[in-house]
Amino acid sequence: MKYISTRGQAPKLSFEDAVLTGLASDGGLYVPETLPQFSAEEIASWAGLSYQELAFNVMSPFMAREMPDDDLRELINNSYSTFRHDAIAPLVQTAHNEFVLELFQGPTLAFKDFALQFLGNLLDYILKKRDQRVVIMGATSGDTGSAAIEGCRHSDNVDIFILHPHNRVSEVQRRQMTTVLEENVFNIAIEGNFDDCQNMVKSSFGDQSFLPEDRQLVAVNSINWARIMAQIVYYFYAGLAVGAPHRPVAFSVPTGNFGDIFAGYLAKRMGLPIDQLVVATNANDILHRCISDNDHSLHNLVHSLSPSMDIMVSSNFERILFDLYDRDGNAINELMSNFKKTGKLALSDGALAKARELFSSYRVDDETLIQVIADVWKNNDYLLDPHTAIGVEAARKTRRRQDIPMVCMATAHPAKFPEAVRKAGYPQDPTLPHHMADLFEREERYSVQPNDLKVVHQFIADNIR
Ligand SMILES: *Cc1c(COP(=O)(O)O)cnc(C)c1O
């Protein structure tokens, strides 16, 4: 299968090249040229498959002819062997016809492990085959960094440099990154904020001359196609568990960069009967404003109790725009360059109508999410993390049909966000799973660097193996 850019100018790439390339040379994002289609009969025949078997069926058409079946099976098995629960993505019922899909059973307790455990193994596989080494550079406000490090710590052909804002990530989040002591892992605490880190990474991708000649940067944020692809699987897994394809299913997704929910949209296009997709946002509500008021404009960043969704612009939104505009790369190019100039983007009437048909949206503030955590704790004896609470509330407020099962994506384990959980009246800090019980005693290693791109480039150049 070939991959094309959302801005229509960059060359088509193979699956493997799309994974290594990240951002396209025309500034767009890579998407598959066509989507695999599964009939209802085929989907029905997958009922009862393990998560790993299902993952093979859903993902293999995207890599057609590039990876032998047995290699892909092995890669999938290795990627999900690090999860703490045999079901990989267990489903828990929280109300009549309402479920929570626990996507936090991976090594770093957030759903990002689904994609990044797989991406780490995939990179290792591609790079070994090509006898190539790469440098991963990423910025994190919390969950991405630890999941990426955990995915790549055993990759011989990868050196990974993760920038986080010094003293501005939670202690659990910092320690999840800095206690990984492998030689290819480098944590850099930047004396600045998350945007400073992100800007450094962006400029570095634009000019990679600070790297030795035989190295290139690889992206681990959700602009990397492999991440989206791996996330399509759990929509099918949950859908089958609640009765699809014999009956439709709905999903509510706590959304930041639009990666997770975009995977849900793809699952629908591939044949899963999804009746409703809910975009759940926190106070950083550019997506909710876009869908409800056609107001996709930059607002200042708000620091919320759901920090993994604190974003001003959703990078994957461009991928859905591409489809809303009938895959017209020129239209997307124009929209995005206008947005860059003015900080505003208005959808055409046709695109807006399609977006509203595909997605419901809802915004949840901190006060409400605290109440939701408290209510679900009281009524169900079940502890939600703050991001998941936003999804649950949005589902309850926007739900169209009570007779269709609603699956809320539980994107993080509550122990990762003790502040919100305490505010909801929970009597203690939620307990970390036992593989992390000694997190606060482990040795840490990281380097504090000034908010200065030259200095950071020098640090990277000095430490590449
Ligand atoms: C990253 C993250 C999100 C947002 O996911 P997107 O794919 O960026 O929309 C939501 N919740 C948690 C806990 C996360 O780590």
The ligand as an SDF file (V2000), in Angstrom:
LIG
                    3D

 15 15  0  0  0  0  0  0  0  0999 V2000
   -2.3570   11.6490   24.6820 C   0  0  0  0  0  0  0  0  0  0  0  0
   -3.5230   11.4970   25.5970 C   0  0  0  0  0  0  0  0  0  0  0  0
   -4.8290   11.8780   25.2100 C   0  0  0  0  0  0  0  0  0  0  0  0
   -5.1220   12.5310   23.8780 C   0  0  0  0  0  0  0  0  0  0  0  0
   -4.9840   11.6520   22.7910 O   0  0  0  0  0  0  0  0  0  0  0  0
   -4.9000   12.2040   21.2880 P   0  0  0  0  0  0  0  0  0  0  0  0
   -4.6130   11.0240   20.4310 O   0  0  0  0  0  0  0  0  0  0  0  0
   -3.7560   13.1890   21.2930 O   0  0  0  0  0  0  0  0  0  0  0  0
   -6.1860   12.8520   20.9720 O   0  0  0  0  0  0  0  0  0  0  0  0
   -5.8680   11.6420   26.0940 C   0  0  0  0  0  0  0  0  0  0  0  0
   -5.6500   11.0930   27.3130 N   0  0  0  0  0  0  0  0  0  0  0  0
   -4.4220   10.7150   27.7210 C   0  0  0  0  0  0  0  0  0  0  0  0
   -4.2480   10.1410   29.0780 C   0  0  0  0  0  0  0  0  0  0  0  0
   -3.3100   10.9010   26.8850 C   0  0  0  0  0  0  0  0  0  0  0  0
   -2.0860   10.5300   27.3000 O   0  0  0  0  0  0  0  0  0  0  0  0
  1  2  1  0
  2  3  1  0
  2 14  2  0
  3  4  1  0
  3 10  2  0
  4  5  1  0
  5  6  1  0
  6  7  2  0
  6  8  1  0
  6  9  1  0
 10 11  1  0
 11 12  2  0
 12 13  1  0
 12 14  1  0
 14 15  1  0
M  END
$$$$
